Amino acid sequence: SKAMASTTRHVLGGRRQCPTRTSRLRLLLCLAVASLTPVVQSLLLPASALSVQAKETMRRRNLAIISHPDAGKTTLTEKLLLYGGAINQAGAVKAKGEQRRATSDFMEIEQQRGISISSTVLAYEYLGFKTLILDTPGHQDFSEDTYRTLAAADNAVMLVDAAKGLEPQTRKLFEVARLRRLPIFTFVNKLDREALTPLEICDQIESEFNIKCCPVLWPIGSGDRFKGVLDRRSGQVHLFGKGARGAVAEEIATIPIGNTDVLAAAINDSELLTQLLEDAEIIGEMYPPLDLAAIATGEMTPVFFGSAMTNFGVQLFLDAFMELGSPPAARAVEEGGAGAAADFKNGAIGVDTRVIEPTYSEFSGFVFKLQANLDPRHRDRMAFVRVCSGTFEPGLRVKHSRLKGKELTLSQVQSISGNDRTTLDEACYPGDVIGINNPSGTFAIGDTIYTGSERISYSKIPSFSPEVFALCNNPQPSKYKQFAKGLEQLLDEGAVQRLRERGDELSAGAGAQPILAAVGPLQFEVVQARMLSEYGVAITLERMSYNHARWAIAGWLAVQKAQTDGKLLGVRLLEDVHGRPVLLFASEWKLNSVLQELTVPLQLRPYAVAPDVEERRRK
């Protein structure tokens, strides 16, 4: 009854659910029963009471990890895999000696630089749940990739460096996660180093993000004196012994906080014991109790303290997430044009907006990531699809929403974990991520595929305004074919954007000089490195003097009128791959002056989504 009551609060307070009362009650029942053990389920309900789809959906848990660079995001990912049983030894971001490399950082440039530059999907089974970890890049230059990954997530884990507190990129990514209306869990990392006090960190989070903190794991000391954590829900103190490099930490003892004599002997530090007892009393009065409804709506964040490097508190966090994390949720569909269903500036879903529940019988999913050369030997291209409803089985015939219902048979489908791929031979359910071969570029980021007679098109994933621009040169004309192919595939991934002079065709030949646009300069370095390592072409980039861009959604006629009226002097006019006008500005002053006068007539936007392609359906 306790599990059912808490699950009911979770769903009623969560993101907008199915509009019909019958469907809502059915979903509540599914959630409540799925949260119980299989033995208890069999006692409460006959096997026919829950469909296989409902059971499988409710046991899905996925999370995207966001943080400032070097906060320990990839290290935490490795340790979650270790405790989840997906690997036997955790890898290191920068491996030394006999250490294995991080599972999520498998690209050559990631291993060389010791940073994540691309999001990664990692899957494993844990405590009866199928868990997916979406490891995201921390660097601000790859924030677009992080945004796309968050679009596929149901939960976000905000990683905070205990010594530094909130950092610039943490703040930006938190706002993106809030924009997606995701439940946000906070893991304060690196307690094995000297750190800010837990009260200072919680105060930072509450004051800057206007969100309630509810500490779940409370640290005992920091640095060399970090002894373990207090689990406030159970009242148990968990004391740890440092595990071997890459191995699971040893839990020395679990002691009720009320047993002060045993605690004193185990901690062997009177100052830490006094501080722990005082903190336990204070935080009980300062912070509200866990509220699953507030967590589901992003109004409260459960806070966990620990150390991913030394494994302190990682398993306790993972166990708690299985209980508190949100299962797959309903998603808004577009009606009335691209972007009409959900305004990604505030994440709001209108009361009358049509949504697709994960328990909907027809299959649907959307592409949130493209990746070339997962296997460099075969020059493959993979589309990552998040399953949103129904059941997917290999060989399923689906419709492509952007191509106006073009039918495709998905026979070559793979399950993905890091760079490991296996042919899919089992059914997949809402919350899963599948890999679909994309050799001819049929799929683009944000595309929806579905079955059934009713068209489904989920809210598209936007491209954001670039801030750095460069002319791309191929100094080796004999390698033009490799140059063109490599550039096309990396552009499809969304690694960078491509602009051109109006009227130029993308297939203009070896003499055409592409203009590349990116959010940050590190994206250019990645493109250069991958072009060399994966396609054998050493491209050069000539930086341009522009640093701002806006799409003119009103179209070329409106832009030409403004140009004729002399209102676009000093503005570079280009077009994107869809032929839409893009205005480039060399200074913020020029950008602001044009925005002030022409935002409405030109419909200037710092983002754009891929338009639908009109094609006749085959009869």
N, C-alpha and C positions, 0 to 999 in steps of 0.2 A: 504493500500500500504506500510505503514511503517513496519507493522508486516511481510508482505511478503518479503520485501527487507532484513530485518534483518535475517529472517529464511534462505533465499537464501545464504547470506554470511556465515551463520552458517554451512550449509551443504557442500557448496563448499570448505570450509576451514577445514572440519572435517576429521575424519578418513576415510580411503579409502572406497568409495561407489561402487555401482553397475557398472560394466564395460560398460554396454550398454547405449547409449544415451537416448533411449526411457525410460528405467527403471529409469535413473537418473532424467529425467524431470518429470516423474510420481511421484517419491519420493519427489521432490522439491514441487510439487503442493500439495501433501498430507500434507507435513510439514507446508506449508504456511497456508493452509486452516484450518488445525487442531489447529493452534495457535490462531485462531479467535474464537469469541463466537458462540454458536450454531445459534443464530439469524442471525448474519452476514453470517455464512456458508450457511444458507438456502437462503439468498438473492443472493449469488455469484454463487452457484452451485445447480443443481438438486440433489435430494437424491441419485440417481444412480451413480453420478460422483465419489464418494468415496466408496470403499468397507468397510464393517464393520471391517474387519481385519486392513485395513489401518487407519481408524479412531481410533480404540482402541489402536493400536500400538503407534500412535503419541500422545496419551494422557497419556502414561506411563512415569513416572519419578521415577528413583530409585537412591539412593545414599548410599555410604558406608562411615561411619565416622571413621577417623583414628586420633590417638593422642598418646602422651606419657601418661603413667598411671597418674591418678588424675588430668587430665586437664579438666575434666567435661564432658566426652564423653557420659556417660550414662545419666547424668542430662540433657544434651542437647537433647538426644533422647527422654526422657520423655516429655520435653517441646514442642518438635515438634509434638509429639502425642497429647499433650494437645491442642495446637493451631489448629491441624488438625481435632479435634473433635473425635479422636479415644478413648480418655479417658476423664473422668470428673475431675479427680484430678491427678496431676503428682506425681509419687512415688519418694521415696528417695533411694539412694544407700545403706545407712545404716539407716533403718527406726527407728524412735523413737516414743513412745507413740501411737498416733492415726494415724501416717503417714502410708500410704500404701507403699508397696515395689515397686521397679522399675519393670516395665513390662518386660524389656529385661533381667533382672537378675532373672531368675526363679529357677535356680538350687540351691539346699541346700548349697553347698559350696560357691556359689557366694554370697548368702545372709549372710553367716557367715563371709566371708572375706571382703565383700564390694567391690569386684572387678569383672570385666567381664572376664570369662575364656573361653567362647565359643561364637561364632558369633550367632546372632539372627536375624530373619526376622520379620519385623513389617509392616503391610499394612493398608492403609486407603485412603479415598477419600478426596480431597481438591481442591477447586476452579475448579471443573470439571476434575481434573487430578487424576489418580490412582497412589498413591505414595507408594513406598516401601523403608523402611529404613533398612539398613543392619548394625546392631551394631556389632562392632568388638572388640576383646580383645586388650587392650593397652600394656600389658606386653610383653616384648621381647621374653619370653619363649613360647608364643603362636603365634608367627609371621607366622607360617605355616597356621594356621587357618585364619589369616587375609589375607594372600595371596590368599587362596582359595576363600574367600568372595569377594575380589577385582576382581577376575576372573568373578564373576557374576554381577558386578556393571557396570553402565554406567557413573557414576559420583562419585567423591570422595570429601568429606568435611574434610579438615585438620583443626583440632581444636588446637589452640595455647593458652597456659596460658599467659595472659597479663603481669603477674608479672615476669615470668621466661623466656619468649621468646621461641625460638626454643630449644628443648631438644633432647637428643640422639635418643630416639625411634621415635620421630616425624620425625627426619631426615631420619631414616631407612625406615619408612613407606611411606614417601613422594617419595623416590626412587622407592619403589615397585609400588606405584600408577602411577608414571611416566613410569615405565617399562610396565604397562598395557595400556599406552597411554590414560589415562582417563582425562577428564576435571577436574580441581582441584579448588574447592572453599575454601577459608580460612575464618574461623570464629575465631576471637580473643576473648576469653572468660574471665570471671572473672574481668570485668571492675569495679565491685562493690568493688574490693580491690585495694590497691595502686598498680600502674602498671608502666611499661615502657611507654615512650611516643609512640604514634602511628607511628611517623616518625622512631623511633628506630626499632620498630617491622617490618615495611615494608622494612627498609634497610637490616635487617637480612635476611628476606625472599629472597629479590632480590640478595643479595651478595652470599648467601650460595647455593641457588637453581638455580641461573641463570634464573630466571623467572620474567616477568614484573608484578608488582602489580598495580591494579586499585581499589583504595578504593571506595566502594559503600556507606557504612555507616561509618561515622566519629564520634568518641566519643566526648562528651562534659564533660570533667573532668574524674576523676576516684576515687575509694574508696567512702568515704562518700559524696564526691562532684560530683559523677556521676549523671548527670541530664538527659541525653538522647543522641540522635544521630542526625546527619545531614544526610539526604538522598541526596547524590550529584546528583542523576539523576533528582529528582523533585525539588531540592532546598528548600525542606521543613525541618524544625527542629521539631523533635518529642520529646516531653518532657514527662517523665513517672513518675508515682507514684508507689512505691513498692507494688506489689501484695501480698496477703496473701499467706502463705506457701502452695505451690502446686497449686496455682490458677493463673489465667491470670493477668498480670500486667495492671494497669490502665493508660491509656494515658491521661495525663492532658491537653495537648494542641498540636496542629500542626500549626506551624507559618512559613510563608515564611522567608528565611534568610535575605531578603532585608528589612523586617519590623523591624528595629532595636529597635524602641521605645517599641513595644509590647514584643520583645524578652528580652530586658533589664528588664522589669517588671516581666516577667515570670521566667527567670533564677535567677534573684535577686542575681547576683554575677558578679560584673564588671570585675574582672580578667578573669573569664571563658568566658564572652561575648567577651572581647578583643581577647582572645586566639582563640576563635571560628572564629571570623571574619578574623583574620590573617591566620589561617589554611586554611580557605575556599579559600582564594586568592592564598596561596602558593601551595596547592595540585593541584589546577587547572593548574598550570604551571609545576609542578614536574612530574605528572603522566599522562600517555596517557589516552584517552577516552576508554570506553568499546569497545572491538573488539570481536565479537562473533566467528569469525574464529580463532583468536589467543587463545580464551578460549577453543574451541573444540580441538585444537591440543596440549594443555598443555603449550602454550607459555606465557599465561597470566592467572593470578589468581585474580578473584574478591575478595576483602577483606571486611569483615564485622566485626564491633566491637559491643560487647554487653555483656550481662550477662545472662547465662542460669538459674542461681539460682534465680535471681530476675525478670527474664522474659524480661529484657530490650533488645529490638532489635530482639527478636527471630521471631516474626511474620513477621517483615519487611524482615528478611533474607529468611523465608519460601516463602513469596510472590515473592521475587526476583528470588529464585531458580526455581520456577515454570516457570518463563519466560525465564531464561538464561540456565537452565539445558538441558542436551542432552537427546533426546529420545533414544530408543534402536537402536544400530548400527549394521552394518554388522560384521560378525565374520569369521575368517580364518579357513579353514579345512585342515586336513593333507592329503598330497599326497606324497608318496615316503617314508613313515615310520614315526614313532612317533617323533613328534617335528619338522618335516620338514617344516610345514606351517608357523609357527611363532616362531622365536627365542626369548624365554622369557628372555634372557639376555639383550636384548635391545628393545623388544616389536615391532620390525619392521615387517611389512607385505610386502612381495615382490610384485612388480608390476604385475607379472604373477600369483600370488597366487590366487587360487580359494577362493571366499568368498560367504557366504550365507547371503542374505539380509533378514531383518525382514519381508519384504513384500512377501517373497517366499511362494508359496501356500502350499507346503508340511510342515508338522510339524517336528520340530527338537528341541532338548534341551540337556543339559548336567548336570550331577550330580556334584555339587560343595561342598556338605556337607552331611555327614551321622550322625545321632543322635540316640542313644539308650535310651530307657526309658523316652521318653517324657511323657508317662503315666506309672509310675513304677508299677501300679497294673496289667498291661497287658504285661510287658516286651517287648514292641514293638520296632521296628527298622524302622527308617524313612530315606528315601533318598530325599534330597532337590534338585529339578530339576529347573534350569533356562530355561524358554521357550525362544527360539531364533528365531523361524520362524513358520509360519503357525498358525493354530488354534487347541488347545487341548480341547477335550471333553471327559468326563468320558466314559470308555468302549472302548477307541481308541486302536486299535491293532498296536503296534509299533515293530520296529526291534532294536536289541541290537548290536551296532557297534563292541564293543570289542569281543563279542561272535560270530562274523562273521555272523551277520544277523539273529540270533535266534529271533523268533517272540514271543511277549508277549502281553497279553491283560491287559490293565491298568484299572481295574474296581474299585479298592479300592484306590481312590485318595482323598487327603484332601487339603484344604486351611489352611495356617498356619500363625499365628500372635503371636509371643512369644511362650508360651506353650499352647495357645488355638488352638484347631483344630476343623474344621467343615468339614463334608462330602461335597466334591465339587459337586455342582449341576448346574454349569454354565460353559460356555466356557471360556478358558484362552488364552491370546495373548502374543506376544513377550514382554519381560520385566517382566512378571509375574513369581512367584515362586510357585511351587506346591510340595506337599508331597506325595511320593509314598511308600506304605508299602514294606518293604524289609526283610521279615522274614527269608529267606534262604540265605541272603547275595549275591543275584544275582547282585546287583549294587555295584560298587566301585567308589571312588572319581575320577572324570575325565571321566566317561563313557558317551557316546553319545547314545541317542535313537532318532529314526527318522521314518518317513513313506516315501513311494514312492520306486521306483525301483533303484534309484541311492543312493549308500552308502554315508553316511555323518559321518565323524569322526572329531570332533573339536579338536584343539590342546589340548593335555592332560595337566593336572595339576601336576607338579612335586612334589616329596618328596625331602626335602633338607637334607643336611648332618647333622646328629646328633652330639652333642658335649658332651653328658653325657650318661653313660652306667651303667647298673646294672643287677645283677642276681636276678630274681624274685622267691621268695620262698612262698610256700603255707604250713603254719604250721599246717593246719587242713586237713589231708588226707580224712577225712569223707566228706569234702565239695569240693572234686575234681571236681564234675560236675558243681557246681556253679562257681568254680575257672576258669575252662576251658571256660565255656560259657561267663562269664564276660570279661575275657581277650580277647576272640575272638571278642566280640562286640565292646569293647573299641579300639582294634587295627584297626578294620574296620573303625571306626570314624576318624582314623588318630591322635588320642590323643597322641600316642607314636608309635614307630616302633618296630618290633620284628625281632631279628636276631637269628641264630642257627649255631651250628657246621655243617660243610658240611656232608650231608648224613643223618642227623637227620630229622625225619618227625615231622610235627606239632602235629600229633596225636600219639606221641610216648608213651603216657601213663602217669600215675600219677608220675612216677619217673623222667620224663624229666623236666629240669630246663630252662625256657625261659630266654633269654637275651633281656632286653628292652633297647631301645635307644631313646633319646629325644633331642630336641634343647636346653632345659633348665631344671634345677632341679624342678621347680615348676610344670612341667608336671607330674613328678613322684608323687608329693604330691597329685595332682588331681586324678591320677589313683588310688592311695591308698585310698583316701577318697571315691571315687565313688564305688570302689570294696566293701568297707565296707557298705556304705549306701544303695547301689542298689542291691548288690548280697550277702551281709552278710558274706563276706570273708575278714579277716584281713591279707592281704599279707605283707611280709617284703621284702625290697630291699637292696641288698648288692652292694654298689657302686664299680665299676671297675676303674682302673687307667688310662684308655684311654680317650682322649679328642678331637680326630679328626677322621674322617672317609671319605673314598672315595669309590665310586663304580668303579669296573673294568669292563667296558662295553665290553671289548675284550673277556671276558669269561675265563673259568677255565683253558683251555689249555695254554693260554698266561700267566696266573698267575702261573701255575705250572712250566713253563719254567723259569720265573723270579726267582721263589723260588729255583729251581735246580741250577741256576747260582749264588745263594747266594746274591741276590739283595733285599731280603725281610726279612733280619734278624731283629728280634725285632718287626716284624709286625704281628698282630693277623689276621688270615684269617677266616672269617665267611661268611655266605650266608644269603640273605634276603628271604622273603616268596616266591619269584619267582625263587629261586635257583641261583641268580646272586652273584658273588663274591663281598664281602665288606671288605675293608682293614681298620683295626683299628690302630691308632698311639698313642703312649703315650706322645709324645712331638711334638711341632711345628717344631723343628730342624729335627727330623726324617721325618716328613711329607714333609718338603721342599726338603730334599735330595732325597726322593723317587720320588716326583713330577718332580724334575729336570731331572731325568734319565729315568723315566718310564711313564710319562704322555701320550706320543704318543703310545708306544707299547701296553700299557694296557688300553688305552683310559680312563684314570682316570677322574671322574667327581664328583663334589660336589652335584649332584642331579641325580634323575632317575625318569622315568615315568613307569607306569604299562604297561607291554607288552600285545599285543593282544593274545587272546586264540583261537587256531585253533580247530574248531569243525565242523563236517559235518552238513550241513543244512538238516533238515527233508524234505523229499520229500512229 
